[in-house]
């Protein structure tokens, strides 16, 4: 077989391994970020003395009525 093809196939396999390692690391980083964000949210809820039911209701209301900045941004995008 052509030595250049063999070399390129070897490099391809090496790159696939690196990509797989990096994807695994990205998944771990995303998991750590999500855990820290969750911890921050729980901290804010507790800091404000809210029960989980109160927080759930607040969150439902926030989803039902988008923030004014979001509405302005959407209006600008439609022009």
N, C-alpha and C positions, 0 to 999 in steps of 0.2 A: 504494500500500500504506500501511497505517496507520503513521505515523511511530513510534509507541510500539513496535510489533512490530519494526520495523527496529532501533530502539535496543536492545531486549532481545536480539535476535539478535546484534547486535554485541557486547554485553556477554557473551553466552554464548560466543561464539568467543574473546573475550579470556580468559575464565576457563578455557576448554579449553586454551589455549596455556600459561597459568600452571600448570595442573595437570600438563600434559605436562612442562614444565620442572622442576617439583618432583619428579615421579616419576623423571626422569632423575637429578636430584641425589641422591635417596634411594638409587637403585641404586649410584651412585658411592660414597656414604657407606658402604653395606653392604659394598661391595667392599673399601674401605679398612679397615674394621673387621675383616673376615675375614682380610685380609692381616696385620694387626697381631696378631690372635689366633694365627694360624699361626706367626708369628715368635716370639711368646712361648712357645708350646708347644715349638717346636724348641729355643729357648734353655733351657727347663727340662730337656728331655731331655738336651741336651749338658752342662748344668751338673751333672747327676747321673751323667754318664759312661755313659749307657745307649746301647746300639746301637739301631738302628731295629727290629730283631727283638725285642729286649727290651721296647721301648716297645709294639710291636704286641701282644705277649703280655700285658703289663700292661693294655692297653686292652681286650683280649678278656675278661680276667678281671673287669675292672670292669663290663663290660656284662652278664656272666653273673650277677654277684652285686651287686644294687643296694646303695647305701650305706644304713647304718642310718637316717639321717635321712629318706631317701626312703621306707623301709618304715614308719617312724612316721607320716609324713605321709599315706601311703595308708591306714593303719589308722584315723587320725582322720577321714578322708573317708568311710569306710565306716560309721561309727557314727551 
